[in-house]
Amino acid sequence: MNDKKKIEDTNWLLSGKYRVRILEILSTAPSTPSEIAEKINISRASMSRILKALREKSFIDCTSSSAKNRLYFITDAGKKIFVHVHTFTKQEGG
């Protein structure tokens, strides 16, 4: 990932209230949308939009196309940007 893309992705992740938190949850174990929504206390509709956006960025993916059995997990790209954002926010005092 080049520096410009890394900066853009970092800014994008930090501009959303739940994006980094979802990556954090998925970095520990794959989860269903309901499990994630419960952990961060948001509606299923909001969760669906956020997961779709993270998936479009290739930071997460899911194991099934069936909504009933969908289990989300963090991708290698998601792990890399999560580590970068975590390091960046520590340096910034966040």
DSSP file (Angstrom, degrees, kcal/mol; ACC not computed):
  #  RESIDUE AA STRUCTURE BP1 BP2  ACC     N-H-->O    O-->H-N    N-H-->O    O-->H-N    TCO  KAPPA ALPHA  PHI   PSI    X-CA   Y-CA   Z-CA
    1    1 A M              0   0    0      0, 0.0     2,-0.0     0, 0.0     0, 0.0   0.000 360.0 360.0 360.0 126.4    0.0    0.0    0.0
    2    2 A N     >  -     0   0    0      1,-0.1     4,-2.5     4,-0.0     5,-0.2  -0.319 360.0-107.0 -77.9 165.9    1.5    3.3   -1.0
    3    3 A D  H  > S+     0   0    0      1,-0.2     4,-2.5     2,-0.2     5,-0.2   0.877 117.1  52.1 -61.9 -40.8    1.6    6.3    1.4
    4    4 A K  H  > S+     0   0    0      1,-0.2     4,-2.5     2,-0.2    -1,-0.2   0.935 112.6  45.3 -62.5 -45.6   -1.1    8.3   -0.3
    5    5 A K  H  > S+     0   0    0      1,-0.2     4,-3.0     2,-0.2     5,-0.2   0.896 111.8  52.9 -63.6 -40.8   -3.5    5.3   -0.2
    6    6 A K  H  X S+     0   0    0     -4,-2.5     4,-2.4     2,-0.2    -1,-0.2   0.906 110.6  47.0 -62.1 -42.0   -2.6    4.6    3.4
    7    7 A I  H  X S+     0   0    0     -4,-2.5     4,-2.7     2,-0.2     5,-0.2   0.927 113.5  48.2 -65.3 -45.4   -3.4    8.3    4.3
    8    8 A E  H  X S+     0   0    0     -4,-2.5     4,-2.5     1,-0.2    -2,-0.2   0.927 114.1  46.1 -60.5 -45.6   -6.7    8.2    2.4
    9    9 A D  H  X S+     0   0    0     -4,-3.0     4,-2.7     2,-0.2    -1,-0.2   0.890 112.1  51.3 -66.4 -39.1   -7.7    4.9    4.0
   10   10 A T  H  X S+     0   0    0     -4,-2.4     4,-2.5    -5,-0.2    -2,-0.2   0.943 112.0  46.4 -61.8 -48.2   -6.7    6.1    7.5
   11   11 A N  H  X S+     0   0    0     -4,-2.7     4,-1.4     1,-0.2    -2,-0.2   0.904 112.4  51.1 -60.7 -41.8   -8.7    9.3    7.1
   12   12 A W  H  X S+     0   0    0     -4,-2.5     4,-0.5    -5,-0.2     3,-0.3   0.934 111.9  46.3 -62.0 -46.8  -11.7    7.3    5.8
   13   13 A L  H >< S+     0   0    0     -4,-2.7     3,-1.1     1,-0.2     7,-0.5   0.921 113.8  47.9 -62.2 -44.0  -11.6    4.9    8.7
   14   14 A L  H 3< S+     0   0    0     -4,-2.5    -1,-0.2     1,-0.2    -2,-0.2   0.700 101.5  65.6 -72.8 -18.5  -11.2    7.6   11.3
   15   15 A S  H 3< S+     0   0    0     -4,-1.4     2,-0.4    -3,-0.3    -1,-0.2   0.625  92.4  72.8 -79.3 -11.8  -14.1    9.7    9.8
   16   16 A G  S <X S-     0   0    0     -3,-1.1     4,-0.5    -4,-0.5     3,-0.1  -0.874  78.2-138.8-106.1 137.1  -16.6    7.0   10.7
   17   17 A K  T  4 S+     0   0    0     -2,-0.4     4,-0.2     1,-0.2    -1,-0.1   0.825  98.4  23.8 -62.2 -35.2  -17.7    6.5   14.3
   18   18 A Y  T  > S+     0   0    0      2,-0.1     4,-2.4     1,-0.1     5,-0.2   0.504  93.5  94.2-112.8  -6.4  -17.7    2.7   14.2
   19   19 A R  H  > S+     0   0    0     -6,-0.3     4,-2.0     1,-0.2     5,-0.2   0.923  91.5  40.8 -59.2 -50.8  -15.3    1.6   11.4
   20   20 A V  H  X S+     0   0    0     -7,-0.5     4,-2.4    -4,-0.5    -1,-0.2   0.899 113.9  54.7 -66.0 -39.4  -12.1    1.2   13.5
   21   21 A R  H  > S+     0   0    0      1,-0.2     4,-2.4     2,-0.2    -1,-0.2   0.891 107.1  50.5 -62.0 -39.5  -14.1   -0.5   16.3
   22   22 A I  H  X S+     0   0    0     -4,-2.4     4,-2.6     2,-0.2    -1,-0.2   0.918 110.1  49.4 -65.3 -42.6  -15.5   -3.1   13.8
   23   23 A L  H  X S+     0   0    0     -4,-2.0     4,-1.5    -5,-0.2    -2,-0.2   0.897 110.1  52.7 -61.5 -38.4  -12.1   -3.8   12.5
   24   24 A E  H  X S+     0   0    0     -4,-2.4     4,-0.6     2,-0.2    -2,-0.2   0.932 110.3  46.8 -61.9 -45.9  -10.9   -4.2   16.1
   25   25 A I  H >X S+     0   0    0     -4,-2.4     4,-1.2     1,-0.2     3,-1.2   0.931 114.4  46.8 -61.2 -46.3  -13.7   -6.7   16.9
   26   26 A L  H 3< S+     0   0    0     -4,-2.6    48,-0.7     1,-0.3    -1,-0.2   0.697 100.4  67.8 -72.9 -17.7  -13.0   -8.7   13.7
   27   27 A S  H 3< S+     0   0    0     -4,-1.5    -1,-0.3    -5,-0.2    -2,-0.2   0.714 104.7  44.2 -72.8 -18.0   -9.3   -8.7   14.4
   28   28 A T  H << S-     0   0    0     -3,-1.2    -2,-0.2    -4,-0.6    -1,-0.2   0.801 132.4 -22.9 -93.3 -33.3  -10.0  -11.0   17.4
   29   29 A A  S  < S-     0   0    0     -4,-1.2    -1,-0.4    43,-0.0    43,-0.1  -0.926  70.6 -90.0-171.9 147.8  -12.5  -13.4   15.8
   30   30 A P        -     0   0    0      0, 0.0     2,-0.3     0, 0.0    43,-0.2  -0.333  51.6-175.0 -59.2 148.6  -14.9  -13.6   12.9
   31   31 A S  B     -A   72   0A   0     41,-2.0    41,-3.1     4,-0.0    -5,-0.0  -0.972  26.5-112.2-146.9 157.8  -18.4  -12.4   13.9
   32   32 A T     >  -     0   0    0     -2,-0.3     4,-2.2    39,-0.2     5,-0.2  -0.509  38.0-109.8 -82.4 159.8  -22.0  -12.2   12.6
   33   33 A P  H  > S+     0   0    0      0, 0.0     4,-2.9     0, 0.0     5,-0.2   0.890 120.1  53.7 -57.0 -38.8  -23.5   -8.7   12.0
   34   34 A S  H  > S+     0   0    0      2,-0.2     4,-2.2     1,-0.2     5,-0.2   0.902 107.5  50.0 -63.8 -41.2  -25.8   -9.2   15.0
   35   35 A E  H  > S+     0   0    0      2,-0.2     4,-1.8     1,-0.2    -1,-0.2   0.917 113.8  45.2 -62.8 -43.4  -22.8  -10.0   17.3
   36   36 A I  H  X S+     0   0    0     -4,-2.2     4,-1.8     2,-0.2     5,-0.2   0.942 112.0  51.3 -66.0 -47.0  -21.0   -6.9   16.1
   37   37 A A  H  X>S+     0   0    0     -4,-2.9     5,-1.5     1,-0.2     4,-1.0   0.880 109.8  50.8 -58.1 -39.7  -24.0   -4.7   16.4
   38   38 A E  H  <5S+     0   0    0     -4,-2.2    -1,-0.2     1,-0.2     3,-0.2   0.898 108.2  52.1 -65.5 -40.8  -24.7   -5.9   19.9
   39   39 A K  H  <5S+     0   0    0     -4,-1.8    -1,-0.2     1,-0.2    -2,-0.2   0.840 121.5  30.9 -66.2 -33.5  -21.1   -5.2   21.0
   40   40 A I  H  <5S-     0   0    0     -4,-1.8    -1,-0.2    -5,-0.1    -2,-0.2   0.385 106.3-124.4-109.8   3.9  -21.1   -1.6   19.7
   41   41 A N  T  <5 +     0   0    0     -4,-1.0     2,-0.3    -3,-0.2    -3,-0.2   0.937  60.0 133.5  57.9  57.2  -24.8   -0.9   20.3
   42   42 A I      < -     0   0    0     -5,-1.5    -1,-0.2    -6,-0.1    -2,-0.1  -0.906  58.6 -91.1-130.3 164.0  -26.0    0.1   16.8
   43   43 A S     >  -     0   0    0     -2,-0.3     4,-2.3     1,-0.1     5,-0.1  -0.256  31.6-118.0 -69.9 158.7  -29.0   -0.8   14.7
   44   44 A R  H  > S+     0   0    0      2,-0.2     4,-2.5     1,-0.2     5,-0.1   0.850 115.1  55.9 -65.1 -34.2  -28.8   -3.7   12.2
   45   45 A A  H  > S+     0   0    0      2,-0.2     4,-1.9     1,-0.2    -1,-0.2   0.930 109.7  44.5 -65.0 -45.0  -29.5   -1.2    9.3
   46   46 A S  H  > S+     0   0    0      1,-0.2     4,-2.3     2,-0.2    -2,-0.2   0.915 112.9  52.5 -63.3 -42.5  -26.5    1.0   10.3
   47   47 A M  H  X S+     0   0    0     -4,-2.3     4,-2.8     1,-0.2     5,-0.2   0.913 106.7  53.1 -59.9 -43.2  -24.4   -2.1   10.8
   48   48 A S  H  X S+     0   0    0     -4,-2.5     4,-2.2     1,-0.2    -1,-0.2   0.909 109.6  47.9 -59.8 -44.3  -25.3   -3.3    7.3
   49   49 A R  H  X S+     0   0    0     -4,-1.9     4,-2.1     2,-0.2    -1,-0.2   0.910 113.6  46.9 -63.9 -42.8  -24.2    0.0    5.7
   50   50 A I  H  X S+     0   0    0     -4,-2.3     4,-2.6     2,-0.2     5,-0.2   0.924 112.2  49.3 -67.5 -44.2  -20.9    0.0    7.6
   51   51 A L  H  X S+     0   0    0     -4,-2.8     4,-2.4     1,-0.2    -1,-0.2   0.902 110.3  51.9 -61.8 -40.6  -20.1   -3.6    6.8
   52   52 A K  H  X S+     0   0    0     -4,-2.2     4,-2.4    -5,-0.2    -1,-0.2   0.928 111.2  47.1 -61.1 -45.0  -20.9   -3.0    3.1
   53   53 A A  H  X S+     0   0    0     -4,-2.1     4,-1.4     2,-0.2    -2,-0.2   0.909 113.0  48.1 -64.7 -42.8  -18.5    0.0    3.0
   54   54 A L  H  <>S+     0   0    0     -4,-2.6     5,-2.4     1,-0.2     6,-0.9   0.867 112.5  50.1 -65.2 -35.9  -15.7   -1.9    4.8
   55   55 A R  H ><5S+     0   0    0     -4,-2.4     3,-1.4    -5,-0.2    -2,-0.2   0.889 106.1  54.6 -69.6 -39.3  -16.2   -4.8    2.4
   56   56 A E  H 3<5S+     0   0    0     -4,-2.4    -1,-0.2     1,-0.3    -2,-0.2   0.818 107.7  50.8 -63.1 -29.8  -16.1   -2.4   -0.7
   57   57 A K  T 3<5S-     0   0    0     -4,-1.4    -1,-0.3    -5,-0.2    -2,-0.2   0.479 115.1-121.8 -83.1  -3.2  -12.7   -1.2    0.6
   58   58 A S  T < 5S+     0   0    0     -3,-1.4    20,-0.4     2,-0.2    19,-0.3   0.733  79.9 121.4  66.6  25.9  -11.6   -4.9    1.0
   59   59 A F  S   <S+     0   0    0     -5,-2.4    16,-2.1    18,-0.2     2,-0.3   0.706  79.2  18.4 -86.9 -22.9  -10.9   -4.5    4.7
   60   60 A I  E     -B   74   0A   0     -6,-0.9     2,-0.3    14,-0.3    14,-0.2  -0.917  64.5-175.8-138.2 165.9  -13.4   -7.2    5.5
   61   61 A D  E     -B   73   0A   0     12,-2.3    12,-2.6    -2,-0.3     2,-0.3  -0.912  18.3-126.3-149.1 176.2  -15.1  -10.1    3.8
   62   62 A C  E     -B   72   0A   0     -2,-0.3    10,-0.2    10,-0.2     8,-0.1  -0.926  11.6-132.4-133.2 159.8  -17.7  -12.7    4.7
   63   63 A T  S    S+     0   0    0      8,-1.9     2,-0.3    -2,-0.3     7,-0.1   0.622  86.1  30.3 -85.2 -14.8  -17.8  -16.5    4.5
   64   64 A S        -     0   0    0      7,-0.2    -1,-0.1     2,-0.1     7,-0.1  -0.995  56.2-144.4-147.4 148.0  -21.2  -16.8    2.8
   65   65 A S  S    S+     0   0    0     -2,-0.3     2,-0.5     5,-0.1     5,-0.1   0.617  81.2  95.7 -84.2 -12.4  -23.5  -15.0    0.4
   66   66 A S  S >  S-     0   0    0      1,-0.1     3,-0.7     3,-0.1     4,-0.3  -0.670  72.9-144.4 -79.5 125.0  -26.5  -16.2    2.4
   67   67 A A  G >  S+     0   0    0     -2,-0.5     3,-0.7     1,-0.2    -1,-0.1   0.807  96.8  60.0 -59.7 -29.9  -27.6  -13.6    5.0
   68   68 A K  G 3  S+     0   0    0      1,-0.2    -1,-0.2    -3,-0.0    -2,-0.0   0.870 115.0  30.9 -67.1 -37.3  -28.5  -16.3    7.4
   69   69 A N  G <  S+     0   0    0     -3,-0.7     2,-0.3     2,-0.0    -1,-0.2   0.144  84.2 141.4-109.3  18.7  -25.0  -17.8    7.7
   70   70 A R    <   +     0   0    0     -3,-0.7     2,-0.5    -4,-0.3    -5,-0.1  -0.477  23.1 178.8 -73.5 124.3  -22.9  -14.7    7.0
   71   71 A L        -     0   0    0     -2,-0.3    -8,-1.9   -39,-0.1     2,-0.3  -0.989  15.9-148.2-125.3 119.8  -19.8  -14.5    9.2
   72   72 A Y  E     +AB  31  62A   0    -41,-3.1   -41,-2.0    -2,-0.5     2,-0.3  -0.627  17.6 178.3 -92.1 147.5  -17.5  -11.5    8.7
   73   73 A F  E     - B   0  61A   0    -12,-2.6   -12,-2.3    -2,-0.3     2,-0.3  -0.971  32.3-104.3-143.2 157.2  -13.7  -11.6    9.1
   74   74 A I  E     - B   0  60A   0    -48,-0.7   -14,-0.3    -2,-0.3     2,-0.1  -0.625  35.0-140.3 -82.9 139.4  -10.9   -9.1    8.7
   75   75 A T     >  -     0   0    0    -16,-2.1     4,-2.5    -2,-0.3     5,-0.2  -0.361  29.4 -99.8 -89.5 173.9   -8.8   -9.4    5.5
   76   76 A D  H  > S+     0   0    0      2,-0.2     4,-2.4     1,-0.2     5,-0.2   0.908 127.3  50.8 -60.1 -41.4   -5.0   -9.0    5.3
   77   77 A A  H  > S+     0   0    0    -19,-0.3     4,-2.3     1,-0.2     5,-0.2   0.897 110.1  50.2 -62.7 -39.6   -5.6   -5.5    3.9
   78   78 A G  H  > S+     0   0    0    -20,-0.4     4,-2.3     2,-0.2    -2,-0.2   0.892 109.4  50.6 -65.0 -40.5   -7.9   -4.8    6.9
   79   79 A K  H  X S+     0   0    0     -4,-2.5     4,-2.4     2,-0.2    -2,-0.2   0.922 111.0  49.3 -62.6 -44.2   -5.3   -6.1    9.4
   80   80 A K  H  X S+     0   0    0     -4,-2.4     4,-2.2     1,-0.2    -2,-0.2   0.932 114.5  42.6 -63.0 -46.8   -2.6   -3.8    7.9
   81   81 A I  H  X S+     0   0    0     -4,-2.3     4,-2.9     2,-0.2     5,-0.2   0.860 112.3  54.9 -71.4 -33.1   -4.7   -0.7    7.9
   82   82 A F  H  X S+     0   0    0     -4,-2.3     4,-2.7    -5,-0.2    -2,-0.2   0.935 109.8  46.3 -62.9 -45.5   -6.0   -1.5   11.4
   83   83 A V  H  X S+     0   0    0     -4,-2.4     4,-2.5     2,-0.2    -2,-0.2   0.916 113.9  49.5 -61.5 -43.1   -2.4   -1.8   12.7
   84   84 A H  H  X S+     0   0    0     -4,-2.2     4,-2.8    -5,-0.2    -2,-0.2   0.939 113.0  45.3 -62.0 -47.7   -1.5    1.5   10.9
   85   85 A V  H  X S+     0   0    0     -4,-2.9     4,-2.9     2,-0.2     5,-0.2   0.906 112.5  51.6 -63.5 -41.9   -4.5    3.4   12.3
   86   86 A H  H  X S+     0   0    0     -4,-2.7     4,-1.7    -5,-0.2    -1,-0.2   0.922 113.3  44.5 -61.1 -45.0   -3.9    2.0   15.8
   87   87 A T  H  X S+     0   0    0     -4,-2.5     4,-2.1    -5,-0.2    -2,-0.2   0.916 113.7  51.1 -64.3 -44.2   -0.2    3.1   15.7
   88   88 A F  H  X S+     0   0    0     -4,-2.8     4,-1.8     1,-0.2    -2,-0.2   0.918 110.4  47.5 -60.7 -46.4   -1.2    6.5   14.2
   89   89 A T  H  <>S+     0   0    0     -4,-2.9     5,-3.6     1,-0.2     4,-0.3   0.839 109.9  53.4 -69.2 -31.5   -3.8    7.2   16.9
   90   90 A K  H ><5S+     0   0    0     -4,-1.7     3,-0.9     4,-0.3    -1,-0.2   0.916 109.6  48.4 -64.6 -42.7   -1.4    6.2   19.7
   91   91 A Q  H 3<5S+     0   0    0     -4,-2.1    -2,-0.2     1,-0.3    -1,-0.2   0.835 111.3  50.4 -65.9 -32.6    1.2    8.6   18.3
   92   92 A E  T 3<5S-     0   0    0     -4,-1.8    -1,-0.3    -5,-0.2    -2,-0.2   0.484 120.1-109.6 -84.8  -2.8   -1.5   11.4   18.2
   93   93 A G  T < 5       0   0    0     -3,-0.9    -3,-0.2    -4,-0.3    -2,-0.1   0.663 360.0 360.0  85.0  16.0   -2.5   10.7   21.7
   94   94 A G      <       0   0    0     -5,-3.6    -4,-0.3    -6,-0.2    -5,-0.1   0.418 360.0 360.0 -98.4 360.0   -5.9    9.1   20.8
